[in-house]
Amino acid sequence: MSISKDDFERLSRRIDGYYNEMIEFQKELTAKIALGPDNSGQGEWERARFLIEKIKSFGLTDISEFNAPDERVPEGNRPNLVVRLSGKQARPVTWVMAHMDIVPPGDEQLWDTSPHAAVVKDGKIFGRGTEDNQQGLVSALFALRAFLDEGIDPGHDVCLLMVSDEETGNKYGIDFVLEKNPGLVKPDDIVIVPDSGNHDGTMVEVAEKSILWARFEVRGKQVHASTPNEGINAARAGANLIVRLDTELHEKYARKDPVFDPPESTFEPTQRDANVPNVNTIPGKEVLYFDCRILPDYEVDDVIATMQNVARGIEKDFGVQIGISQPMLAKAAPATSIDAPVVKLVSDAIRKVRKIEPQPMGIGGGTVAAIFRMHGIPAVVWSTMDDLAHQPNEYCVIDNMLQDAKVFAHVYLEE
């Protein structure tokens, strides 16, 4: 890996010079509300048209569109854009994938400012989408623009992929792009997804746990609380089910992997549905849930089988019936090797630009990088952020936006 220090210094100065433009770009994006139809919105079309116009004004004219048909939006399509800048070598291609869609603001009374009118204060840009995922999009785009403005060629072709539907399932976004265009992104390409991170930018996400939400419906017999012998108390059976599951799952799946934080599989009892509305009734039905984040070297089907065995024991001991379902089941994609070129390139850039030591890590949540990994394409998730996604008063730290752009520029420059 090598870069010209002089070229990188020129690019860094150019990016610093974009300070006000990047802020203004964030403001304009925030005003282009990009809610998918699953979030009662009109889709990403207006934002995509705005982006195309602005990107062309920068001199980046190689723009491809991969529009996914969706009759629920006025235009009948969900836009996906690829902006390419040719480098000294065509391959491998460096890809940065950001998403155009946002989530609703939620209760606007919890916001100190209007969620769709970005406000700058205290070195931050407040507004819905400013961090998730406009920060990554703006950083990657202005890093690309700096090459044009400085007359410097990237080491390899660079593509910025801007997709729809990331917030509601990816069917009309990256899933559509990869399935309809096999070979567009290749296994030896460099793929970065700036859609998650930590506050100092040290976390380079390379792996994810499997996600399992398990729903247990415990059915007994409802009776008056004064005659418990005539009923079957589903609440008691449910409470015992929670304790036995908690013990059995943690004992059986106790392996730790230091790549992940936390390093072990987690099995957490969470939601419980309301049962009876009054104290003097023994509930005949109890519905409870477990949120499970499972290390990828465990089979999710084996975890489900363990849950079923525990449930059978509770049925026998308490005379109830227990139904088990999985509202969410996402098996972990193969991890990106910590020795993969993309990990080395991003880590080297972080060291040189941010003067910090990056740490390849796994997380318990799911990211869109898993879709690339499922296609056999190593990918990393990296950004510097305070993790305000989906929260009221979401903000982007302006310095993070500029410094991340320099990290991208460093990666683009590598030969």
N, C-alpha and C positions, 0 to 999 in steps of 0.2 A: 504494500500500500504506500502510495506516495502522492504528494501534492506540491504545487508551487506555493511557497510561503508568501511570495509577493502577490500572486493572484488571489490568495485567500485574504490577505490584508486589504486588497482593493475591494473584494466582495464584501468584507465586513464593514468597511467604511460606507460603501454604497447602501447596505442594509440599514445602518444607523441613520443615513440620510432619508430613509423612507418613514421615519418615525411618525410624522403627522399624517402621511398618506395611509399608513397601515391602520391608524386609529380611525380615519375617515372611512376607510374601506369596511372596517368592522361596523361602524355606524350604519352604513348603507345596507350591509348584509342583514343587520338586525331588523331593519325596517321592512325587509322582504320576507314576510312570514312564510315559512316553508313547513307546514304541518301536513302530514299524510292523511288520507281519508280515514284511516283507523283512529286518528286523533281528531276527527271532525274537521279536517282541513281540506284545502284545494290542491294539495300536492306541492311539488318543488319547481314547477314550470317557470314561474315569475323569477325566482332566484336564479335558475339556470340561464334564462335569457340575459339577466343582468350580468352574470359572470362571463358569459360568452362575449358580450359587448366590451366589458372592461379588460378582459384578457387580450382581446384583439388590439385594444388601444395600447397595450404594453408592447406590442410587436410580436406576441406569441400567436401565430396564425394556424398552426397545425392542431386543429381541434376536431375530434371525432365524437359522434353522438351514438349512444346505444340505448335507444328508448324502449322501455318495457310497456307493452299495452296494459292499460288499466282503465276500464270504462267508468270507474267511480269518480275520476277527476275530469274537469271540463275539457282538457285537451286530449283526453283519451290515452295519454302516455305519461310515464314517469321517466324523467330524463336522467341519463348517466353520461358523464363527459370524460374524455381523455385528452389532456393537453400534453403534447410532446415537444421536446427540444432536443435536436440531434446533438450528439457528442462526438468526440474524437473516434470512438468506437461504437458500433451499433449494439454490441452485446458485452456483458449482460445488461439488461435494462434496469435502471433504478426506478421503482414505483413508490409513490407516496399516495395512500388512499385516505381521503377524508370524506365525510358525509355532509350533504347539504341540508337534510331535514333536521328538525328540532322537535322538542316535546312541548306540550302546552305549558303556560306559566303556572298553572295551578291557582291557588287562592291569591288573587292579586293584592288583597289587603295585607299580605305578608311581605310584599315588595316595598322597598323604600323609594323606588323609582319606577317609571313605566317599563314593563318588561320588554316592549318592542320599540323603545326609543332609547338607544344606548346613551349612557351618561358616563363621563370621565371624571373620576375624582380619586385622589390618594394613589395615583399610579396604576389605577385599575379601570377597566371598561365594564360597566354593569349593564346587563341585559340578557334576555333569554337567548341561548346559543353562543354567547361570546366565547365561552370556554369549550363548550360541547356542540359543535366541533369546528367553530369558526376560527379559533386560535390556530389549530393545526393546518386548516386550509389556507389561511392568510400567510402563515409562516412559510409553508412549502411553496406557495405561489410567488411570494416576493423574493424568496431565495432564487427561484428560477428566473424571475425578471432581472435580478442583479447580473446574471451572466450575460443577458442580452445588452443591458445598459453599459457593462464594462467591456463588451466585446471579447469575452472569454468563453471558450468551449468547455462544456462538462467533459469529464473523463469518458463517460458512456452516455448513451441516450437516457434521457430522464422523462418519465411520464407522471403527470399528476392526475390521479383518478378521483373524480368527484361523483359520488353516488347518491341515489335516493334510498328511502325506506330502511335505513339502518336502525332507526328507533322502533320499528314495528315489524321486524322479522327478516329483512333483506331479500324477500321474494322478488321485489321489483328493482333491487339494487345490485349488489355484488353477486348474489346468486345468479341473477339473470345474465349479467355480463359474462361471468365465467362459463356458464352452461351453454350460452348461445355462441360464444367465441372461444372454443377450446384452442389452447395454444397462444392466446393473447398474452397471458402471463405465464412464464416458463419456470420450471423448478430451479434453474440456476440464476434467476433474476433476484434482485435485491428488493424486498418488499417491506415497507415501513408503514405502520398504521398509527398516526399521532392522535389517538382517541382515549388514552388513559395514561396515567403516570403519577409521580409523587411531587412534592413541593420543591425538591432540590434537583430533580431530573436524574437521579442516580438509578432509578429502576428501569431496566430493560426487560420487558415482559416476554418470556419465551415459552411459557406453558400455562395451561389452565387445568383446573380440576373438572371432573364430570359434575354436572348439576342434576340433582334429583329432588323434586318436591313430591313427597309421599302424603297421600290423604287416606286417613283411616276413619271408616264409619262403623261405629260400635253400636249394635242394635240389641237392646234388652227388652224390658217390659215396664211401661210407665204405670205407676200406681201412686196412691196417697202415701205421703211420707210416714203416716202413723201405722201403716201395715206393710212394712218393707218385705215381709216374708211372702207376700202375694205377688211381688214384682221381681224384676232383675235390674239392678242399678247399673246403667250404662256408664255413669260418671265414675263409679268406683273401678269398673273394669278398664275404663279409659285411662284413669290415673295410674293403675298398675301397668297398663300397656306402655305408657310413656316411660316409666322407670325401667321396665325390662328392656325396652328398645334402647334406651340410653346406655344401659350397662352392656348389653350384648354387642351393640354396634361398635362402641368404643373399645371393647376388649378384643373383638375379632379383627378389627381393621385399625390396628394401633401403629402400623409402620409410619415412620417419619421420613420426610424428604426435605433436606435443608434448602433446596431451591425455592420451596414454597413458603409463603407467609400467610397464615400459620403453617408449620411444616407437616401437620397431620391432617387426616380427613376429619371433617366436622359434621356432627349430627345433632341438629338443634331443634327441639320442640318449639313451635312458634304459634301459629294461629289456632284458635279454638272457636268453633261456631257456637252461637247461643243455643242453649238447650231449652229448659223450661223457664217460664217467666216469673215463677213464684217459688218461694223457699220450701213450701210444704208439699212439693211434688217430686217424686223420684223420677229422674229422666229415663226415658226408654231409648233415647238415641244420643250419642255423643260423637261429634265430628272433630277430629284433630289433625294437625299437620306436622311434618318434619321437613326442615330444609337441610339437605345433605350436600356437602361439597367433598367429592371423593377423589383421592389421589388417582392419577391415570393408570397406575399399575394394578388397580383393583377393577374387577369386572362389575359393572352396575347391576347386571342380572344376578350376580351372586349376592349383592347387597339386598336386592328385592327378595330373593329366596330366603335370606336370613330374616327379613321382616315378616315374611309369611309364616315361617316356623315359630317365631315369637308370638304372632297373632293366634296361631293354632293352639298354643299353650294357654293363652288367655281365654280363648273360647272354651277350652276344656275345664279350666279352673273356675270360671265365673258363669258359665251357661249362656254366654252371649254369642252373637254372630258378628264377624268383622269383615267388611269389604275394604279392599285396598286398591287404590288407583294412583296414577302418576300425572298430576296436572302439568308437570314440567319434567322432561327427561332429555338431557343433552349430554351425550357421551363425549368425553374429552378427545380432542384431536391429537394426533401425534405431536410431541413437543418439538420445538425448534432447537436443534443442538446448540449448545453454548459455543461450539467450534464452527458454526455456520458462518459463511462470509458476511451475511447481513449483521450478525451479532458483533463480529470483529470491526466492521466498518463503522457502525453506529457507536460502539464503545470507544473506538479510537477518536471519533469526532467529539464525543462528550468530553473525553480527557483533554483534548487540545483546546476546545472552545470554552468549556465551563470550568476547567481546572479541578475536576472532581473525579472520583473513581466510580465508574458505573458498576452495577450489580445485576447480572442476569437472574431473573426471578420468575416464579410461577405465582399465579393468583387464584383465588377461589371463585371469582366472577367470570362471566363469559364475555369475550370480545369478538369482533368481526374477523380478527386474525385467524380464528379457528377455521373459517371457511377456506382461506388459502391453504392452511395446513392439511385440511381434509382433501384438498386437490394435490397434495404432495409438494406444496410450495412453501418453503420455510419463510416465516414472517416474524417480525417483532413489533410490539406495541411500545411506543415511546413518546413521551411529551413531558414538559415541565408544567405542572398544574397543581392548584390547591384542591382539586376534586370537588368542584361545586356543581357538577352535572345534575340537572333535574331539580335543583334546590331553588327556593326563592332567593333573590338577590345574587344570582349567578354572576360571576365576573371572570374576566381574563386579566392577569397581571401583564401590563404592557411590556415590561422588561423580559418576561418569559417569552412573549411573542417574538421579540427581536432576537433574543439569544437562541431560541429554537430555530429561527430562520438561518442563523449562522451555522448551527449544527447541520442543518440540511444542506447548506451550501458546501460545507466541508465534505459531506458524503457525496454530493454531486460531482465534486472536483476530483475525487479519487480516481486514479487510473489503474 
